[in-house]
């Protein structure tokens, strides 16, 4: 019999609806039940496309013995981290404090009276293995500890709570040292350059900040920013992390050579990577593989990730079924090939050329199968593109030009219907404002750099959906399920959507669209953001509204797979100052930078987006010029510049470059203006 999660809107929660565990969603009733019955809370946080979340659901969470013990001794609560990133952030930080590492599934045990965590982990196997105890053994030991060691339990809780509160109440300083920007840029470049023996992640917040360092000629710099940033672009565009047949980027690779991906595709990764590759192109690194990866990703987005209403879906699973008769899906089944399959679909000449340009062997590179990874940069030949189109047809059941729309499989039941090609992975079709915003920004930037109005139109349609649908009862909302807004927006939704609106405004100018509504609505939304989430006492933005169910109210500034809300928000404030000339925005940006200055000085490796914001603050530049001049200027890489069309320039001038609160002499030629822009951004 299905449990309470059967009625959830979240795909992740519904995946646990048939577990014998008596799951609750995070709600007042569940928290009150734990208090009244004095049962520890078992809080399990994950997301729909998480591979090890899926594994644990099929193993420990489906086991009757585990369920009987869990239901009798704990109050089990399931949370979708994509619905409640505020809860995920708090308890992930707690897990890292307890164990030194984190990940998903995020499983923590909370005291029922105050929701303070006292033990946690990630994946727990059903049987003892991988050097880990079985999940049932963990449950039994935790319950015994809770019942018999009250003093030690309280000591653990006190330490965790104290450290969470210290992190949330970081005190501002008046110091922003002169060399602070250099410190942050070089740390980002160093992190990007560092290799290892483990997985390879895109780490785009670091890449975009490191790229800013390419403008400066730092004496005795340890890393050349241009070199390391170009290499990250090549790793992404050539590696197995990119789907060379169908387009789009996977989450990460499990190896240091960018070969075998963890196959889920997340909207937030793809949006950031598109923007990053477009910026590499804009700064003059015009590698054909970058343009091909952007083009393929946009095609994937249109084909598989765009709702009829215009917004973008959240993610696609790593796993898929090989046949409708299968009981369990296989990781990467939709994407990989056997050598025999390649030989049967391609001519001998095509297979030979494919093997020359891609790392292909008869033994494969992933469990006897082949993940396509390019050997060399450069342009692919027409014959090789034709061969890849044949593989596309093998996967999707028709040639690329015939598959413009590929409807999503929204659950395993839909996945097992008859498909023209392979069975696709399940797609999480919810709309998340923050993630849509990252893709809108990526499309807007690519539209301006490559002069592609169709990219802009795709981005604008998603933005219009958000503007029209996500305001409800006077508040901006984070999610949308089948036309219904849900969950009050959090700081990352405000910050990233305001950035997306500003990016659309600039891209519109770059495409000659001078009548743009995006700036006006960005100003309006910023006002709502300031009203509800700005910390008057401390500076910076809280993650979310004040809520009774939160142990602490965080002001997160650390970056992870996505940029921190505060880093993006501060940059937005500077950009709004430039285009509105309202110095209140600049004052607030300065206050926020001071609020996080201690973090920037003590742990620069944790907060690259704050250093990008500091770059905006120190090198903010406004260029007033004619509509005709804007497209060529915006297509260049000038990361601290905003553009405004000035219909009445002084006679004999082509533009005016203003940095901060002062302007340079009017430029009398395009070359002079470009030099002024270059000088001001340094």
N, C-alpha and C positions, 0 to 999 in steps of 0.2 A: 504493500500500500504506500503510495507516495507520501512524503512528509510535507511540512509547511512550505518548503522551498519550491514546490510545484507551482505555486501561484506568483512567484517572483518575476519581475520584469527582466532581471539580469540573466543572460545565458549561462554565465558561470554558476550562479546559484541553482538554476534549473538542472544543470548537469548533476547535481547532488540530490535531486528530488527523490530518487529511488533508493538512496542509501538506507540501511536499517537504522542508522544514527538518527536520533530525534532532533534534527537541526532546527535552530531558530535563526532568523535574520537578526541583525543588530537592531534592537528596539527596546523601549522602556519595559515592556512585559518580560522580555528575557532577562534583563538586568535585575528587575524586581524579583523574579523567580529565584535567581541565584542568591540574592540577599536573604530572602525569606527561608530558603532551604539550606543556607550556609554551604553551598556547593561551589567549588572553584569553577570559573568560566574557562572553557577551552575555546579559544578564539583562533580560527583558521582563516587566513586571508590569502587570496590568489586571484587569478584572472582566467578568462575563458581559453586563451591560446597557450597557457603555461603547460609545458610538457610534463613536468614532474608533479604538477597539481593533478593532471589527468591520471598519471600513474598511481598516485596515492588514493585518488577517488576509486579507482578500480581494484585496489588492493585493500589497504587498511580500513578505509571508510565503507567498504562493502562487506566487511567480515562480520558475521553474526556475533561471535564471541567478543570482539572489540566493541561492537555496538551495545551489547548488553551491559558491559562494564561501564562504558562511557555514559549511557543513559541513566544508570543508577547512581553514578558518583560525580558527574559533572553536568554543567549546562553548556552544551555545544552550540557555538554561534559561528555562522559562516558570513564572510564579508567579501564582496567584490571590490578589490582595491581600485578599480577604475570608477566605481561609484563613490567610494569614500577614501580618497587619497589622504585626507587628514588623519584618519585612523591608521592607515597603512604607514604613514610617515612616523607617527608616534611610536608604534609598536615595532617597526623596523629599527628605529634608533635604539629602542630598548633591547632588542635582540642583539644588535651589534655591540652594545655595552656589555651584555652578558656573555657573548660567545666570541666576539671579535670579527664576526662575519654575518652576512645576511643572505637573503634570497627568498624565492617563492617555490612551494607554498610556505607561507610565514605562519608558524604554529606557536602560539604563546598561551601560557596559563596565567590567569588573572585572579586576584583576590576579589571575592564577590562584593565586598562592602565599598570598595573604592576604585576597582578596575585597574589597580597597579599590577604590572606583570612581575612574576617571580621566577619563571623558568620559560625557556623557549628553544625552538629549533626549526629546521626546515623540513626536509623529507624524512619521515620515519617509516622504515620498511615494515611489512607485515610480519616477517620472520627476521631473526637476527642475521644481519649481513652487512657488508661494506664497513665492518668495524662498528656498527651501530646496534643498539638493542632493538628488540621488536617494539612496535607501537604499544602493544598491550603491557609489556614490561614497563615502558615509560609511564603509562597511565597509572599502573599500580604503585610505582615508586613515588610519583607525584602526589597521589592521594594519601599515601602513608606519611610523606613529609608534611603535607598540609595538616594532617590530623595530630601528629605527634611532636612537631618541632616548631611551636608557635613563635618562640623567641628568635630562632634563626630565620624563620619566614619573615618576621617583621624587620629584622636587620637587612635582609636582602631587599625587601620592598623599599625601606627608607633610603638605601643607597641609590637604587634605580630612580626613585622619584626625585631625589635631590639632584641627580645629574641631569635628568630631563628638565627640571625647573631651571637649572643653571643655563642650560643650552637655550631655553626659551626666553630667558631674561637677560640676554647679552647686553651689556651696558655700552652706550655710545662713548666715543672719544672725540676730541677736537682735532685729531691728527689724521692727515692724509699725506704722508711723506712724499717728497718729490720723486723718489725712486720707486714708489709703490706700483705704478703702472708697469714699469719695466719688470719688476718682480713677478707680477701676475702673468704677463705675456710670455716670459721665459719659462715659468713653471708649466704653462699650457703646452708650449712647444716641447719641453722635456718629457712630459707625460705622453705626448703624441709620438715622440721618437723612441720611447722605451719599448723594448720588446720583452718577451717572456716565453714561457713554455706552456702557458695556458690558453684560454679562449681569446678571441679577438673581437672586440666590440667597436662599433663606429665611433663612439665618444665624440659626437659632433659638437657639443658645447665647448669642449677643449679645442677642437679643430678650428671652429670659427673664431675663437679668441686668439689662438696661435696665429691664424692668418692675418689678424690685425697687426701682428708684429712685423710682417713683411714690409711695412711702410717705413720702419725705423732702421737706422744703421747704428745698432748698439755696439760700443767698443767691447771687445773680448766676449762676445756672445758665445754661449756654449753650443747653441743650435742655430742653424740657418732656417728661419721660419718658412721661407718659400719652399725649401727642399723637403722639409718634413710634411708640410701641408700638401704638396703635390703628391708625395708618396702615399699619404692617406687617401687621396682621391683615386690614385691608381689601384690601391688595395681594394677599394670599394667597387670601382667600375670594372676591374678585371677579375676579381676573385669570385669564388663560389658563393659568396654572400649575395651576389647579384644573380637574379634569375635571367640568364642570357636568352632563354627561349620565350618566356612570357612577360618579362619585365617585373620591376619591383625588387626591393631589397629584403632579405631575410633579417632576422633579429641580430644574430652574431654568428661567428664560426667557432666550433669547439676546439680548434687548433690554432697555433700561432701563424700558420701560413695562409690564412684566409681561404681555406679550401672547402671544408665540410661545414655547412651551416646548421644551426638550430633553425628548423625550417619555417617557423611561424613568421608571418609578415605583419608588422605593426605600422599603423598609419603614421604614428609620431616619428618613427625612424625615417620613413620615406619622405615626409615633408622636409625634415631637416637636411637630409642628404641632397635632395633636389636643390635646395637653396645653397648649400655648400659648394656643390659642383658648378652651379651657375656663377658663384663668386670666383671660383678658381678660373673659370673661362673669362670672366670680366677683368681679372687682373693680368690676363695675357697668357695663361697656361691653357691654350686652346687645343687640348687633346681630344681627338675624335671619339674616343671611348667615353669621355664625359658626356658629350652631346648625345651619343647613342643611349647611354644609361638613363639620361633624363627623358628622352623621347619614349623609350620603352616603359619607363615607370609611369609616365602620363597615360600611355595606352592601357597599361594594367589598371590604373586608377579609373579611367573611363569605363573599361570593360567589366571590371569585377567589384569595384569599391565605391561606386557612385550610385546613390539612391535616386529613384525617379524624381524626388522632390529637390534634388540638387546637392544634398549634403554627402559626406563621405562616411563609409562604414569604419569600424574601429580596428578590426584585425582579422587575420585568417590563421587557422590552426596549423601546427606543424605536422599533425598526423592526418592520414586519410585512409579510406578502405581501398584495398586492391580489388575486391569483388563484393557485390551485395550480400553474399553469403557469409562474409567474415564477421566474427563476433567483436574483434578489436581492430582499430585502425593501426596502421604502421607509420612510423615517422618518415617523412620525406617521400612517401610512395608516389605522390602526384608529380614530383619534380625529377626523380633520378631515373637512370637508364641502365640497362644491361648492355654489354658489348654486342650481344646477339641482336637486341632490339635496334641498336644503331645500324648494324650491318644489314638488317632486313628492311629498314626504312630509307636508307641512303644508297646511292650508287657507290661503286668502289672509289671513283674519283672524289665524290663528295666526302666519303669517310676518310680518305687519305688527307684531304685538305683540312677537314675538321680536326683530325689527329695532329696535324702540323701546327694549327693555331690554338688548340685547346689541349689540356693535359688529359689525354685519353689512353688508357691501357686496357688490355683484355681482362685484367684482374680487378679493375676499378679502384676507386679511392674511398669508398664508403660501403663497408659490409658487402663487398663483391660487386657493387654497383657504381655508377659513374655520376659524379656531380661535375657539371661543366665549369671549368675554370680556364680563363684565357692565359696563354703563355706570354703574349706580347701586346703592347699598346698599338695604337694606329687604327686605320680604317679597315673594316672587314670587307672583303670582296663581295660583289653581287652574287657570285656562285655560292659563297659561304652563307650569305643571308638567305638564299633560297633553300639551302640545306637546313638551316635553323627553322625556316618556315615549315618544312616537312615535319620536323619534330614538334612544332607547335600544333600542327594538324593531328599528329598522333596523340597529343595530350588533350586537345580541346575538341577534336572530331571534325574540324574544318580549317581551312586556310585562314591566316590572320585577318585578311580583309573581309572575310565573311563572318567573323565573330566580333562584332562591335559591342554586343551586350552579352554577358554571361551571368545569368541570375544566380544569386548566392544560395548555397545550401545552409540553412539556418540552424540545423540540428542533424543528428545522426540519421534520423528517419528520412529527412529530405535528401541527405547524401546518398542513401541507398536506393534512390529511384534510378530509372534508366537514364544514363548520360551518353551523349554522342561519342565521347572519348573516355578518358579516365574519370574516376570518381573524385571530385574536388574536395579539398578540406572544408570544414565548416567555417562559415564567416560570421563573426559577431557584428550584427547589423545596427547596433546602437550608435547614436551620434554623441560624440564627446566634444564639447566646445573647444577645449584646449588643444586636442589633437587635430581637429578640423582646422584650427587656427594655424598650426604649424604647417599643414599642407597648403593652406591659402597663401601663407607667406612664401613658401617654396615656389608655388606656381606663379605668384606675382613677380618674384625676382627673376625666374626663368623667362617669363613673358617679356620683361623689359630688356634682359640681356640678349635674348635670341630673337626679339621682335616677333613674338608669337601671340597674336591677339586671342587665339583659341585657348591658350593656357589661362590668360586673364579671365576670359568668359567663364571658364570652369571654376576658377577661384571665386569670382564675383557671385555666381549662383549659390555656392555654399555660404558665402557671407550673408547674402540676402535671406537665405533660409534662417540663419541664426538670428538675424535682426528681427525677422517677422515672427518667429516661433518661440524664442527662448526667454521672452519677457512674460512673466505670469505673476499676478497679484503684486505688482509693483517691484518685482525683483528679477534679476537676471538668473537664468538657470543653466546648469552644467550639462545635463543629459537630455536626450530625446529618444523615447521609445515609440516607434510607430505613430509619430505625430503628437505625442504627449510629452511636454517638458517635465523634467524630474530633477530633484536635488538642487538646492540653492548653489549658485556658482561659487567656486573657491578662487583663491587669489590667482592660481595659474590660468583659470578660464578668463578672468578679467584681463590679466597682463598679456597673455598670448593673443587674445582676440583684439585688444587695442593695438598691439603690434601689427597684427594682420591687416587691420583697417588702415594704419599708417602706411604699410607696405603696398596696399591696393591704391592708396592715394598717390604714392610715388610712381607706381607702375602705370597708372592711368596717364600721368603726365608724360611718362616715357613712351607711351603709345599714342600720344597726341589727343588724349581725352581730357580736355581742360575743365569740363564741367563735371566735377566729381563730388559725390555726397559723403565720401568715406571719412574725411577729416571731421566734419561736423558731428557725425555719430561717435567718432572716437572721443571727442571732447565730452559729449554727453555721458558716455559710458565711464570715462575716467572720473567724472564727478560722482557717480554711484559707487565706484570702486573706493574712492577716497572717503566717502561718507561711512561705508560699512566696514572697511577692513584696514584703514590706516591706523597705526598706533600713535596716538597723540603723545603718550608718555615716553615711548622708547624710540619712535621713528621706524620706518619700514612698514610692511604690510603683513598682517596676520594671515595665516593660511586659510582661515575660515571664520565664520561668525562665532561669537562666544556661545558655547553649548555646554549644558550640564553634563553631557555624557563623555566629555573629553578630559583626560587626566591633566593635560596642560594645553595651553593655547599657543601654538608654535608660530614663529616668524621664520620660515625656512629660507635659507640662502644658499644651501649646498646644491650643487648640480648632480644629476644622475644621468639616466638615459635622455632626459629632457632638461632644458635649462631651468634654473630656479626662477620662481615667480618674481622674487624681489629684484634679481638681476635684470630681468626683462622690464619690470615695472619702472625701475630707475632710468633705464635707457629711454623708455617711452616718455617719461617726464621731460627729459632733455629735448627729445624730438618735438614734443608738443610746445615747449618753450620756443623753439626755433621757428615753428610755422605760425604760432599765434602771437609771439612776442609778449606773452604774459609771464613775467618773471616769477610769479608764485610757483609755477611748475619747476623752475630752476632752483628756487629756495627749497622746495620739498625734495628734489633730487639730492641736493647737497646734504640735507638733514639725514636722508636715508643712507647715503654713503658713510656719513659719520657713524650712524647706528651700527654699521657692519664693518667698520674699519679695523676693529680688533680681530675679527674673523679673517679679514683679508691679510693682515700682517702675520698672524700666527699660523693659519692653515691655508695658504694661497693655493695649494693643490686641490682644495675642495670646492672652490667657488669661482670658476672661470667667468661665469656670466656677470659677476660683480665687477670684474676687471674690464669686461666689455662695456659695462655701464660707466665705469670710471673713464674709459677712453672717450666715450660720448661726452662726458662732462668736461673733460679737459680740452678736447679738440672739436667741440661742436661748431659746425659751420653751416650757414644758410647761403644758398646761391639763388639770387634773383636774376632771371634771364628770360629770353623770349621762348615762346612755345616751340619754335623751330630748332632751338639749340638744345633743349632738354633731352631728347631721346639719345643723342650721342654721348651726352654727359652721364646720364643715369646708367647707361650700359657699361661704364667703367667702374672699377672697384674703388669706391671712396666711402669707407664704412662709417664715417662720422659726418656725413653731409646729407642735408635735406634740400630739396629744390622747390622753388615757387616760381610760377610764371608771372612775370612783371610786364603788363601790357604797355606801360609808359616809361621806358628807359630814357635816360638823358641822351641827347643827340650825340651820335658818334661813339656810343658805348654798346657793348654786347652783353654786359651783365655786371652784377655787383656781388662780391664775395664778402660775407660778414662772418667773423669768428667771434663767438661769445657775444659780448656787448659792444663790439666795435667793428667797423667795416674798412676794407682796404680801398685804395683808389679805384674808381670805376675802370673796369677792363675795357680796352678799346679793340681787342681782337680775341678770337676764340683761344688762340695759343696763350695769350697773357692770362685769360681767365682760368684755363686749365692749370697753368703754373701756380696761380694763386690758390686754387683748390688744393693742389698737391702740397704746397707749403703750409697751408692752414691745418691740414690733417696731420701734420707732424709736430 
